[in-house]
């Protein structure tokens, strides 16, 4: 099962009022194990950067001025995303900006049926607790000491670790843990459950050759106890 963990940085909170996406970071996971494949890009927003936004992520217009526009890297981004489920923290925010940028390029938006929101999963797992990315890193003992400001790729890497913990922890490879994880994700979003093929029991009886070899060995045993 391939999933993409992603995060975005923006000029503000609402793409409908002209805020733009300025950074995206994506991490590929297969069966909830990072593969090492990633996509990361900065974008020139062709507008100013509010001081409040820059204080959060540290991306200035001076830094972004020579970066490509979103439409220049959109095909590469879409190729990386493929048709995989997309995991984000407060995913509605990230999907809103991503789809606004795609539509501005004349491209189809990403269906929200592919959205997995880790905030929703965290609220199911830890009702009433703080569910920010920082709080979840603290809860699960994930080191974030190198996170002095928000950064899309860094936050996606942290979120990938949080997502594993939210959906079964480091036992995710065990069947029972995997089943529990699927149930947690399904409670918070729409996803596709994998069909497991029926596997008949393997034969464990001895072969004719093995029976003959065993009988020959017994003939060599002198005064066996079972002969009394």
Residue frames relative to the residue before (quaternion, step in Angstrom):
aa qw qx qy qz dx dy dz
X 1.0000 0.0000 0.0000 0.0000 0.00 0.00 0.00
X 0.1815 -0.7975 0.5702 0.0765 3.57 -0.56 1.19
X 0.0124 0.7785 -0.6262 0.0395 3.55 -0.96 0.96
X 0.2499 -0.7430 0.6014 0.1544 3.55 -1.20 0.61
X 0.1965 -0.7449 0.6299 0.0987 3.56 -0.82 1.09
X 0.0914 0.8352 -0.5366 0.0790 3.60 -0.62 1.00
X 0.0998 -0.7629 0.6361 0.0581 3.51 -1.34 0.43
X 0.1948 -0.7769 0.5894 0.1055 3.55 -1.21 0.55
X 0.1706 -0.7131 0.6593 0.1663 3.52 -1.37 0.32
X 0.1346 -0.8242 0.5501 -0.0091 3.55 -0.97 0.90
X 0.5845 -0.5640 0.4422 0.3802 3.55 -1.32 0.02
X 0.8080 -0.0307 0.0447 0.5867 3.60 1.22 -0.23
X 0.7031 -0.5212 0.3370 0.3471 3.52 -1.29 -0.34
X 0.8060 0.2648 -0.1088 0.5181 3.61 1.13 -0.45
X 0.3136 -0.7721 0.5197 0.1881 3.61 -0.41 1.16
X 0.5950 0.5914 -0.3627 0.4058 3.60 1.17 -0.45
X 0.7149 0.4048 -0.2489 0.5130 3.58 1.23 -0.39
X 0.7179 -0.4769 0.2443 0.4444 3.57 1.20 0.43
X 0.4610 0.6544 -0.4780 0.3616 3.60 1.19 0.08
X 0.2351 -0.7984 0.5493 0.0745 3.53 -1.10 0.81
X 0.4925 -0.6132 0.5344 0.3096 3.51 -1.33 0.43
X 0.1041 -0.8297 0.5474 0.0335 3.60 -0.76 1.01
X 0.7960 0.0782 -0.0642 0.5968 3.60 1.21 -0.20
X 0.0104 0.7700 -0.6378 -0.0128 3.56 -1.14 0.67
X 0.0607 -0.7809 0.6215 0.0170 3.54 -1.06 0.84
X 0.0535 -0.8127 0.5794 -0.0297 3.58 -0.79 1.06
X 0.1322 -0.7761 0.6153 0.0395 3.55 -1.00 0.96
X 0.2995 -0.7520 0.5595 0.1784 3.59 -0.86 0.94
X 0.0187 -0.7656 0.6431 0.0061 3.53 -1.07 0.92
X 0.1036 -0.7557 0.6430 0.0685 3.56 -1.11 0.74
X 0.8149 -0.0478 -0.0450 0.5759 3.55 -0.60 1.19
X 0.6319 -0.5954 0.2805 0.4092 3.51 1.11 0.97
X 0.5519 0.5133 -0.4316 0.4956 3.53 1.09 0.85
X 0.4468 -0.6952 0.4893 0.2786 3.58 -0.80 0.98
X 0.3198 -0.7702 0.5267 0.1647 3.56 -0.90 0.96
X 0.5350 -0.6054 0.4177 0.4157 3.59 1.21 -0.44
X 0.5747 0.5675 -0.3823 0.4489 3.59 1.27 -0.23
X 0.0658 0.7991 -0.5913 0.0866 3.56 -0.97 0.88
X 0.1613 -0.7322 0.6473 0.1372 3.52 -1.35 0.35
X 0.0638 0.7954 -0.5972 0.0809 3.57 -0.87 1.00
X 0.1222 0.7979 -0.5811 0.1034 3.56 -0.90 0.88
X 0.2496 -0.6934 0.6515 0.1800 3.51 -1.33 0.60
X 0.1622 -0.7928 0.5821 0.0795 3.59 -1.16 0.62
X 0.4238 -0.6517 0.5695 0.2671 3.52 -1.16 0.73
X 0.2733 -0.8125 0.4910 0.1555 3.64 -0.50 1.11
X 0.3265 -0.7639 0.4924 0.2596 3.60 1.27 -0.20
X 0.6837 0.3592 -0.3146 0.5518 3.55 0.95 0.93
X 0.6544 -0.5057 0.3736 0.4202 3.56 -1.27 0.04
X 0.3486 -0.6979 0.5776 0.2404 3.55 -1.33 0.25
X 0.3729 -0.7341 0.5169 0.2343 3.61 -0.44 1.13
X 0.5858 -0.6107 0.4062 0.3448 3.57 -1.04 0.82
X 0.6342 0.5413 -0.3445 0.4315 3.61 0.99 -0.76
X 0.6642 0.4898 -0.3051 0.4753 3.59 0.99 -0.80
X 0.6542 0.5140 -0.3183 0.4544 3.59 0.94 -0.87
X 0.6192 0.5502 -0.3438 0.4424 3.59 1.08 -0.68
X 0.6501 0.5176 -0.3138 0.4593 3.58 1.14 -0.60
X 0.8430 0.1849 -0.0678 0.5006 3.59 0.69 -1.07
X 0.4433 -0.7380 0.4290 0.2733 3.61 1.23 -0.14
X 0.5242 0.6315 -0.4183 0.3893 3.61 1.23 0.25
X 0.1620 -0.8054 0.5673 0.0569 3.55 -0.52 1.21
X 0.6169 -0.5262 0.4218 0.4058 3.55 -1.25 0.30
X 0.5912 0.5639 -0.3691 0.4429 3.59 1.07 -0.65
X 0.6727 0.4833 -0.2919 0.4781 3.58 0.99 -0.82
X 0.7438 0.4391 -0.2239 0.4515 3.58 0.93 -0.91
X 0.4992 0.7188 -0.4050 0.2648 3.59 1.20 -0.43
X 0.7501 0.3577 -0.2230 0.5095 3.62 1.07 -0.58
X 0.4865 0.6575 -0.4371 0.3740 3.57 1.24 0.24
X 0.5992 -0.5796 0.3992 0.3816 3.63 -1.14 0.50
X 0.5057 -0.5858 0.5204 0.3610 3.55 -1.30 0.34
X 0.6814 -0.5051 0.3326 0.4122 3.56 -1.21 0.52
X 0.6751 0.5244 -0.3215 0.4073 3.60 0.80 -0.94
X 0.6077 0.5791 -0.3576 0.4092 3.59 1.16 -0.52
X 0.7801 0.2930 -0.1670 0.5269 3.59 1.08 -0.58
X 0.3817 0.7558 -0.4640 0.2605 3.59 1.29 0.00
X 0.6589 0.5003 -0.3484 0.4407 3.68 0.81 -0.78
X 0.6472 0.5130 -0.3157 0.4673 3.59 1.01 -0.82
X 0.6413 0.5216 -0.3175 0.4646 3.57 1.01 -0.82
X 0.6795 0.4904 -0.2964 0.4582 3.58 0.85 -0.95
X 0.6178 0.5349 -0.3451 0.4616 3.57 1.04 -0.69
X 0.6585 0.4991 -0.3128 0.4685 3.58 0.98 -0.82
X 0.6660 0.5060 -0.3098 0.4521 3.59 0.94 -0.86
X 0.1326 -0.8167 0.5465 0.1294 3.57 1.01 -0.78
X 0.6695 -0.4555 0.3587 0.4643 3.56 -0.95 -0.88
X 0.3428 0.7776 -0.4659 0.2464 3.58 1.26 0.42
X 0.5691 -0.5294 0.4925 0.3915 3.51 -1.34 0.28
X 0.2454 -0.7834 0.5620 0.1007 3.57 -1.05 0.86
X 0.1676 -0.8108 0.5600 0.0303 3.54 -0.64 1.21
X 0.1380 0.7808 -0.5995 0.1094 3.59 -0.84 0.98
X 0.4552 -0.6611 0.5230 0.2866 3.55 -1.27 0.43
X 0.7659 -0.0142 -0.0990 0.6352 3.54 -0.42 1.32
X 0.0271 -0.8947 0.4458 0.0030 3.50 0.97 1.06
X 0.5689 0.6064 -0.3935 0.3920 3.61 1.07 -0.57
X 0.6181 0.5427 -0.3338 0.4604 3.58 1.08 -0.74
X 0.7118 0.4569 -0.2667 0.4620 3.59 0.75 -1.03
X 0.6384 0.5139 -0.3260 0.4712 3.59 1.01 -0.78
X 0.6227 0.5573 -0.3437 0.4284 3.58 1.01 -0.78
X 0.6967 0.4495 -0.2728 0.4881 3.58 0.89 -0.91
X 0.6468 0.5247 -0.3307 0.4438 3.59 0.90 -0.89
X 0.7146 0.4532 -0.2687 0.4602 3.58 0.81 -0.94
X 0.5981 0.5418 -0.3654 0.4639 3.60 1.07 -0.59
X 0.6615 0.4927 -0.3045 0.4765 3.58 0.96 -0.84
X 0.6495 0.5142 -0.3233 0.4574 3.60 0.94 -0.83
X 0.6766 0.4917 -0.2956 0.4616 3.58 0.89 -0.92
X 0.6284 0.5337 -0.3438 0.4494 3.60 1.08 -0.64
X 0.6667 0.4605 -0.2860 0.5115 3.58 1.28 -0.39
X 0.5219 -0.6327 0.4167 0.3920 3.59 1.25 -0.07
X 0.5274 0.6218 -0.4086 0.4102 3.58 1.23 0.45
X 0.5838 -0.5870 0.4298 0.3604 3.55 -1.20 0.53
X 0.4719 -0.6609 0.4962 0.3072 3.59 -1.02 0.71
X 0.5265 -0.5975 0.4954 0.3471 3.55 -1.28 0.37
X 0.4759 -0.6901 0.4660 0.2831 3.58 -0.79 1.01
X 0.4482 -0.6996 0.4931 0.2581 3.53 -0.97 0.89
X 0.5032 0.6176 -0.4478 0.4061 3.59 1.20 -0.02
X 0.6391 0.5064 -0.3235 0.4801 3.59 1.26 -0.25
X 0.5426 0.6676 -0.3699 0.3507 3.59 1.27 -0.12
X 0.0434 -0.7409 0.6699 0.0227 3.53 -1.06 0.92
X 0.1593 -0.8097 0.5629 0.0459 3.57 -0.57 1.20
X 0.3221 -0.7755 0.5115 0.1823 3.59 -0.48 1.17
X 0.5465 0.5761 -0.4157 0.4434 3.61 1.17 -0.33
X 0.6594 0.5012 -0.3053 0.4700 3.59 0.94 -0.89
X 0.6417 0.5073 -0.3265 0.4736 3.59 0.99 -0.79
X 0.6566 0.5181 -0.3097 0.4522 3.60 0.94 -0.91
X 0.6453 0.5137 -0.3286 0.4602 3.60 0.99 -0.75
X 0.6292 0.5138 -0.3290 0.4816 3.57 1.14 -0.62
X 0.7074 0.4608 -0.2570 0.4703 3.57 0.95 -0.89
X 0.8183 0.1408 -0.0153 0.5571 3.57 0.95 -0.95
X 0.0556 -0.8402 0.5386 0.0289 3.61 0.53 1.09
X 0.8136 0.2504 -0.2081 0.4817 3.54 -0.97 0.95
X 0.6209 0.5410 -0.3475 0.4485 3.61 1.24 -0.22
X 0.5900 -0.5288 0.4525 0.4094 3.57 -1.29 0.22
X 0.1049 -0.8299 0.5478 0.0132 3.56 -0.84 0.98
X 0.2879 0.7283 -0.5578 0.2749 3.57 1.05 0.70
X 0.6498 -0.5049 0.3749 0.4270 3.59 -1.22 0.33
X 0.6362 0.5248 -0.3311 0.4585 3.60 0.97 -0.80
X 0.6717 0.5056 -0.3012 0.4500 3.58 0.89 -0.95
X 0.6730 0.4867 -0.3004 0.4689 3.59 0.97 -0.81
X 0.6009 0.5373 -0.3598 0.4698 3.60 1.07 -0.64
X 0.6498 0.5045 -0.3105 0.4763 3.57 0.98 -0.84
X 0.6475 0.5357 -0.3181 0.4389 3.58 0.90 -0.93
X 0.7894 0.3314 -0.1596 0.4915 3.59 0.90 -0.93
X 0.5139 -0.6853 0.4059 0.3188 3.58 1.22 0.24
X 0.3856 0.7149 -0.4877 0.3200 3.58 1.09 0.71
X 0.4246 -0.7326 0.4781 0.2334 3.56 -0.69 1.12
X 0.0439 0.7906 -0.6088 0.0493 3.56 -0.77 1.06
X 0.2523 0.8148 -0.4901 0.1796 3.57 1.21 0.48
X 0.6735 0.4891 -0.2917 0.4712 3.58 1.18 -0.53
X 0.5793 0.5803 -0.3700 0.4368 3.60 1.28 0.05
X 0.0141 -0.8173 0.5751 -0.0324 3.59 -0.03 1.28
X 0.7691 0.0773 -0.0621 0.6314 3.59 1.21 -0.54
X 0.6078 -0.5229 0.4287 0.4163 3.55 -1.26 0.25
X 0.0808 0.7576 -0.6456 0.0514 3.55 -1.13 0.74
X 0.5403 -0.6809 0.3748 0.3224 3.57 -0.74 1.02
X 0.7104 0.4460 -0.2836 0.4647 3.61 0.79 -0.92
X 0.6427 0.5155 -0.3219 0.4665 3.58 0.96 -0.83
X 0.6792 0.4829 -0.2969 0.4663 3.58 0.90 -0.89
X 0.6166 0.5284 -0.3476 0.4688 3.60 1.09 -0.64
X 0.6423 0.5175 -0.3246 0.4629 3.59 1.02 -0.77
X 0.6496 0.4938 -0.3129 0.4861 3.59 1.00 -0.80
X 0.6584 0.5196 -0.3091 0.4484 3.55 0.95 -0.91
X 0.5940 0.5654 -0.3695 0.4370 3.59 1.04 -0.69
X 0.6695 0.4817 -0.2978 0.4807 3.59 0.98 -0.82
X 0.6374 0.5196 -0.3216 0.4694 3.57 1.02 -0.82
X 0.6426 0.5454 -0.3209 0.4320 3.58 0.95 -0.90
X 0.6254 0.5257 -0.3338 0.4702 3.57 1.00 -0.80
X 0.6758 0.4854 -0.2992 0.4671 3.59 0.91 -0.89
X 0.6621 0.5195 -0.3073 0.4443 3.60 0.97 -0.82
X 0.7826 0.3328 -0.1533 0.5034 3.57 1.08 -0.69
X 0.8386 -0.1949 0.0570 0.5055 3.56 0.99 0.76
X 0.4242 -0.7369 0.4474 0.2773 3.56 1.24 -0.14
X 0.7757 -0.3718 0.2527 0.4430 3.54 -1.30 -0.30
X 0.5890 0.5420 -0.3840 0.4603 3.60 1.27 0.07
X 0.2941 0.8148 -0.4752 0.1542 3.58 1.27 0.16
X 0.6199 0.5656 -0.3535 0.4133 3.60 1.12 -0.48
X 0.6008 0.5565 -0.3719 0.4371 3.60 1.17 -0.37
X 0.5893 -0.6174 0.3859 0.3502 3.56 -0.97 0.80
X 0.6591 0.5060 -0.3301 0.4479 3.59 0.90 -0.87
X 0.6617 0.4923 -0.3132 0.4708 3.58 0.95 -0.83
X 0.6409 0.5262 -0.3336 0.4484 3.58 0.98 -0.78
X 0.6415 0.5167 -0.3258 0.4642 3.57 0.99 -0.81
X 0.6543 0.5050 -0.3135 0.4675 3.58 0.96 -0.86
X 0.6466 0.5275 -0.3199 0.4487 3.57 0.98 -0.84
X 0.6396 0.5212 -0.3301 0.4585 3.58 0.93 -0.85
X 0.6512 0.5254 -0.3168 0.4466 3.56 1.02 -0.78
X 0.6423 0.5191 -0.3209 0.4637 3.57 1.03 -0.79
X 0.6641 0.4908 -0.3118 0.4699 3.58 0.88 -0.90
X 0.6570 0.5202 -0.3172 0.4440 3.59 0.91 -0.88
X 0.6263 0.5450 -0.3395 0.4420 3.60 1.12 -0.61
X 0.7592 0.3818 -0.1983 0.4884 3.57 1.13 -0.56
X 0.8088 0.0816 -0.0140 0.5823 3.61 1.16 -0.38
X 0.5194 -0.5918 0.4969 0.3648 3.55 -1.29 0.07
X 0.1053 0.7939 -0.5915 0.0933 3.59 -0.77 0.98
X 0.4923 -0.6476 0.4984 0.2997 3.55 -1.28 0.13
X 0.2669 -0.7569 0.5724 0.1683 3.56 -0.74 1.01
X 0.4365 -0.7056 0.4990 0.2502 3.55 -1.00 0.85
X 0.3422 -0.7141 0.5731 0.2109 3.54 -1.02 0.83
X 0.2365 -0.7751 0.5703 0.1341 3.57 -0.80 1.00
X 0.4114 -0.7148 0.4987 0.2666 3.63 -0.72 0.94
X 0.5070 -0.6328 0.4866 0.3251 3.56 -1.15 0.67
X 0.0957 -0.7879 0.6074 0.0326 3.55 -0.89 0.99
X 0.3240 -0.7558 0.5309 0.2048 3.64 -0.47 1.12
X 0.6108 -0.5603 0.4124 0.3781 3.56 -1.20 0.54
X 0.4430 -0.6842 0.5135 0.2682 3.54 -1.03 0.80
X 0.5058 -0.6402 0.4670 0.3408 3.64 -1.00 0.69
X 0.1471 -0.8117 0.5622 0.0587 3.58 -0.95 0.89
X 0.4679 0.6878 -0.4431 0.3341 3.63 1.24 0.05
X 0.5559 -0.6108 0.4377 0.3555 3.62 -1.17 0.55
X 0.4770 -0.6495 0.5086 0.3032 3.55 -1.17 0.59
X 0.6830 -0.4667 0.3549 0.4356 3.59 -1.32 0.19
X 0.6471 0.5222 -0.3195 0.4544 3.56 1.01 -0.83
X 0.6537 0.5108 -0.3128 0.4625 3.57 0.99 -0.80
X 0.6382 0.5188 -0.3274 0.4651 3.62 1.01 -0.79
X 0.6531 0.5099 -0.3108 0.4657 3.58 1.00 -0.85
X 0.6530 0.5094 -0.3145 0.4639 3.59 0.95 -0.83
X 0.6433 0.5185 -0.3220 0.4622 3.58 1.03 -0.78
X 0.6525 0.5123 -0.3135 0.4621 3.59 0.95 -0.86
X 0.6426 0.5212 -0.3202 0.4614 3.57 1.00 -0.82
X 0.6397 0.5222 -0.3242 0.4614 3.58 1.02 -0.78
X 0.6481 0.5303 -0.3238 0.4403 3.59 0.94 -0.87
X 0.6100 0.5650 -0.3456 0.4351 3.58 1.10 -0.68
X 0.6715 0.5049 -0.3003 0.4518 3.60 1.13 -0.53
X 0.5781 0.5883 -0.3802 0.4186 3.60 1.23 -0.27
X 0.2805 -0.7794 0.5433 0.1362 3.56 -0.73 1.10
X 0.8540 -0.0074 -0.0437 0.5184 3.57 -0.98 0.97
X 0.0547 0.8313 -0.5512 0.0459 3.61 0.64 0.99
X 0.5822 -0.6023 0.4257 0.3422 3.55 -1.12 0.71
X 0.6737 0.5110 -0.3101 0.4346 3.57 1.02 -0.72
X 0.5955 0.5818 -0.3663 0.4156 3.58 1.28 -0.07
X 0.5201 0.6603 -0.4090 0.3554 3.60 1.26 -0.27
